[in-house]
Amino acid sequence: MAKQLTIAILGAGSWGITLANYCHDLGHHVFLWEFDPQEADRMRIERQRELLLPGIRIHQDIQITAEILPAVVSVDIILLVVPSHIARSVVRQLAKMTLPEHTLIVNCAKGIENETQMRISEIVKQEMQAFDFNHYAVLSGPSHAEEVARGIPTAVVIASQSEMHASFLQHTLGSHTFRFYRSNDIAGVELGGALKNVIAIAAGICDGAGFGDNTKAALQPRGLAEIIRLGRKLGANPLTFAGLSGMGDLIVTCMSRHSRNRYLGEQIGLGRTLPEILKSMTMVAEGVRTCKSAVQMAAQHQVDMPICRQVYEILFEQKEPGQAMVDLMSREAKPEVWY
């Protein structure tokens, strides 16, 4: 293998633990940062997080810490694996530190900040002005932690404005079970990874409300059309959404039993309330927050996103799923492809 690197994983949820174990298995030296000191202490002793990732143990050699500085002080790669609503606070901590000049920051989370409608790359640019943005990348695609953790073959995309660094990450982190494709479309990869969660909630609502396979099969390409329309306005390459972080991630998140966003939508379709569902979940369903951002961005950029709008009204305005479906199906007739 290539030379051993030092990799810091910031965020010890299911995806963070999975990536930590995976990078360790590749032969790298790994730090895993958990913001809660008590939880970090417990994880150091028990070497697992059963509620988030059942049956998966954290390798003994992985250093678990609640202190961010020791994790990143001499690191080669930082994998940012925190929810979008706390990404800025973590990035601000990184901005105060002197990172090695060669350090790469790879965002592995999928979300949009509600208050600003910024993607994670835009937060990094704003908060870390001394950081060379050529050293930023985003990893996204159909990659449920529960399957990657068990070595199930998975393919993702890594996007950076630096072809050299994208290629380096592709070859450094790729394996026979985890294949990396590269891209230069940071905006498209981030938007695809974030917005598909809203469509996954809609797919779950279809499941819970009993709308059937025809409905769900129509929902996915029409949801993708909405993502493409917004992505074009924000400078993304439309072809990106035909790939792993668009269509690929959309399919798995709408269909999989592992999808927390699909699950949340299903529970809504079954008649439960959003606060009740969120209180019972141990993991973050990013689509709830992203739905707010999607509706705001659609209005700001004058983009028609009717599915996202109906999901918003169901989640936050107590609209009945049946009425939302009637409203979607009764809209003015249009060509299938239009911008």
Buried (B, 14 or more C-beta within 10 A) or exposed (E): EEEEBBBBBBBBBBBBBBBBBBBBBBEBBBBBBBBEEEBBEBBBEEBBBEEBBEEBEBBEEBBBBBEBEBBBBEBBBBBBBBBBBBBBEBBEBBBEEEBEEEBBBBBBBBBBBBEEBBBBBBBBBBBBEEBBBEBBBBBBBBBBBBBBBEEEEBBBBBBBBBEEBBBBBBEBBBBEBBBBBBBBBBBBBBBBBBBBBBBBBBBBBBBBBEBEEEBBEBBBEBBBBBBBBBBBBBEBBBEBBEBBBBBBBBBBBBBBEBBBBBBBBBBBBBEBEBEEBEEEEEBBBBBBBBBBBBBBBBEEBEBBBBBBBBBBBBBEEEBEBEEBBEBBEEEEEEEEEEE
